[in-house]
C-alpha cells in the first residue's frame, strides 16, 4: 500500500514538471512575439474594453502576413 501511495505521489509531482518542460518558451521568444503583435496594431498599454478584440485582430494580421509570405 505504501508503494502505491509513493508511486501516485511521484506521478502527481513528475507529470506536471515533464509537461511544462516540453513547452518551454524563452524570454526572447516572448519579447519577439510581443513586438510582432505591437507592430500589427496591438497596444497592451491601453486600459479599455478592447483587449480581447485588439489582440485577436493583431493575431489575424500576423497570420495574413505569414500566409502572404508563404505563397
C-alpha positions as CSV (number, residue, x, y, z in Angstrom):
1,X,0.0,0.0,0.0
2,X,2.8,2.4,0.9
3,X,4.4,1.7,-2.5
4,X,1.2,2.5,-4.3
5,X,0.9,5.8,-2.4
6,X,4.5,6.7,-3.2
7,X,4.1,5.9,-6.8
8,X,0.9,8.0,-7.1
9,X,2.6,10.9,-5.3
10,X,5.7,10.7,-7.6
11,X,3.4,10.7,-10.7
12,X,1.5,13.7,-9.4
13,X,4.7,15.6,-9.0
14,X,6.6,14.5,-12.1
15,X,3.9,14.7,-14.7
16,X,3.4,18.5,-14.5
17,X,7.1,19.0,-14.4
18,X,7.7,16.9,-17.5
19,X,4.8,18.5,-19.4
20,X,5.9,22.0,-18.5
21,X,9.5,21.3,-19.7
22,X,8.2,20.3,-23.1
23,X,6.5,23.7,-23.5
24,X,9.5,25.9,-22.5
25,X,9.4,29.3,-24.1
26,X,12.3,31.6,-23.7
27,X,12.1,35.3,-22.7
28,X,13.5,36.3,-26.1
29,X,10.7,34.4,-27.8
30,X,8.0,36.1,-25.7
31,X,9.5,39.6,-26.4
32,X,9.8,38.8,-30.1
33,X,6.1,37.8,-30.2
34,X,5.0,40.9,-28.3
35,X,7.0,43.1,-30.7
36,X,5.3,41.4,-33.7
37,X,1.9,41.9,-32.1
38,X,2.6,45.5,-31.4
39,X,3.8,46.1,-35.0
40,X,0.5,44.5,-36.2
41,X,-1.5,47.0,-34.1
42,X,-1.8,45.5,-30.7
43,X,-1.4,48.0,-27.8
44,X,-1.1,46.3,-24.4
45,X,-0.9,49.6,-22.6
46,X,-4.5,50.7,-23.4
47,X,-6.8,50.3,-20.5
48,X,-10.2,49.9,-22.1
49,X,-12.6,47.1,-23.1
50,X,-10.9,46.4,-26.5
51,X,-8.4,43.9,-25.0
52,X,-9.5,40.6,-26.5
53,X,-10.7,42.0,-29.8
54,X,-7.5,44.1,-30.2
55,X,-5.3,41.1,-29.6
56,X,-7.2,38.8,-31.9
57,X,-7.2,41.4,-34.6
58,X,-3.4,41.7,-34.4
59,X,-3.0,37.9,-34.5
60,X,-5.2,37.8,-37.6
61,X,-2.9,40.5,-39.2
62,X,0.2,38.4,-38.4
63,X,-1.5,35.3,-39.8
64,X,-2.4,37.1,-43.1
65,X,1.2,38.4,-43.3
66,X,2.6,34.9,-42.8
67,X,0.2,33.4,-45.4
68,X,1.2,36.1,-47.9
69,X,4.9,35.4,-47.3
70,X,4.4,31.7,-47.7
71,X,2.7,32.0,-51.0
